C-alpha cells in the first residue's frame, strides 16, 4: 500500500513535453515517456 501522505510529501511532476513549435506540424504524442523513478514517486503520491 502507498503512503497516505504521499501527495503532501512529493510535488506533482509531469513528463517532459515537446515544444509547441515542434509539435505544430504533426499529430504525434507530445509528452515524452517518464523515467521509472519519476513514475514510482508519482504513484506513491497518488495512493
Helices and strands as residue ranges (DSSP letters): H 6-9, H 20-23, H 36-46
